Amino acid sequence: MAVHYVLEADDLEDGGRTIVSIEGREIGVYRIGGQFYALHNYCPHQGAPLCKGVVCGTTLPSDVYKYEYGRGGEIVRCPWHGWEFDIKTGKSLISGKVRARTYKVEVSEGKVGIVIGS
């Protein structure tokens, strides 16, 4: 298990994202509500650069003919086919069997590190 420090915590504002490269892997780093999350920049559907997609929210369970929008800034939408993934967990909103790879993130002394090999 190795921690790769990729940026200063203050360099990524809340709601922001950046894509970094570690050991030949592109990884999207997101800051949501002051917490950091990391997703592999690869959509499991057909290999699109997932982390280049729009960061948005989604409709929530609601009554018939009512549409409630929520989870703003917590969902990334694949730029190729629109599949949506929870940034915090990597889970697809389309299928419980599909998920994007996530990485553990550690913040130490103001630096954001991605854990590889765990």
C-alpha positions in Angstrom: 0.0 0.0 0.0 1.5 3.3 -1.1 0.2 6.8 -0.6 0.9 9.1 -3.6 0.6 12.8 -2.6 -0.9 14.6 -5.7 -1.9 18.1 -4.6 -2.2 20.6 -1.8 -5.7 20.5 -0.2 -6.1 24.2 -0.5 -5.5 24.0 -4.3 -8.9 22.3 -4.8 -11.9 24.3 -3.8 -15.1 22.7 -2.6 -17.1 21.4 -5.5 -14.0 21.2 -7.6 -12.1 18.3 -9.3 -8.8 17.6 -10.9 -7.4 14.7 -12.8 -4.0 13.3 -11.8 -1.9 10.5 -13.1 -0.4 7.9 -10.8 1.5 4.8 -12.1 -0.1 5.1 -15.5 -3.7 5.5 -14.1 -5.7 8.6 -14.5 -7.6 9.4 -11.3 -10.2 12.1 -10.7 -9.9 13.8 -7.3 -13.1 15.6 -6.1 -13.8 17.8 -3.1 -17.3 17.5 -1.8 -18.4 19.1 1.5 -14.8 19.5 2.5 -14.0 15.8 2.0 -11.9 14.3 -0.8 -12.8 11.4 -3.0 -11.0 9.7 -5.9 -12.4 7.8 -8.9 -10.6 6.0 -11.7 -11.0 8.0 -14.9 -12.5 5.1 -16.7 -16.2 4.4 -17.2 -17.0 0.7 -16.7 -19.7 0.8 -19.4 -17.4 1.4 -22.4 -14.2 3.0 -21.2 -15.0 6.7 -21.5 -12.9 9.2 -19.5 -15.5 9.3 -16.7 -14.0 12.1 -14.7 -14.3 14.5 -17.6 -18.1 14.2 -17.4 -20.4 16.8 -15.9 -20.7 16.9 -12.1 -24.3 17.2 -11.2 -27.1 15.9 -9.0 -30.0 13.5 -9.8 -33.7 13.1 -9.3 -34.6 11.6 -6.0 -37.4 9.1 -5.2 -40.6 11.1 -5.2 -44.4 11.0 -5.7 -45.9 10.4 -9.1 -45.6 13.4 -11.4 -43.3 15.1 -8.9 -39.6 15.4 -9.6 -37.3 16.2 -6.7 -33.7 17.1 -7.5 -31.0 16.5 -5.0 -27.4 15.3 -4.3 -26.0 18.3 -6.2 -22.3 18.0 -6.8 -22.2 14.3 -5.8 -22.8 12.6 -9.2 -20.6 12.4 -12.3 -22.2 11.8 -15.6 -20.2 9.8 -18.2 -19.5 12.1 -21.2 -20.2 9.4 -23.8 -23.5 7.8 -22.8 -24.7 9.6 -19.7 -24.4 6.8 -17.2 -24.3 8.4 -13.7 -22.0 7.4 -10.8 -21.9 8.4 -7.2 -18.6 10.1 -6.7 -18.4 9.0 -3.0 -18.9 5.3 -3.6 -18.4 4.7 -7.3 -21.8 3.0 -7.5 -23.8 3.4 -10.7 -27.2 4.9 -10.5 -28.3 2.7 -13.4 -27.4 -0.7 -12.1 -26.4 -2.1 -8.7 -23.9 -4.4 -10.4 -21.9 -1.7 -12.1 -19.4 0.6 -10.3 -16.5 2.8 -11.0 -13.3 2.0 -9.1 -12.7 4.3 -6.1 -9.5 4.9 -4.2 -8.9 5.7 -0.6 -7.8 9.3 0.0 -5.6 10.5 2.8 -5.0 14.1 3.8 -1.9 14.8 5.8 -0.2 18.1 6.6 -2.4 19.8 4.0 -1.5 17.4 1.2 -4.0 15.1 -0.6 -2.7 11.5 -1.1 -4.3 8.7 -3.1 -3.7 5.2 -1.7 -2.8 2.6 -4.3 -2.6 -1.1 -3.6 -5.2 -1.5 -0.9 
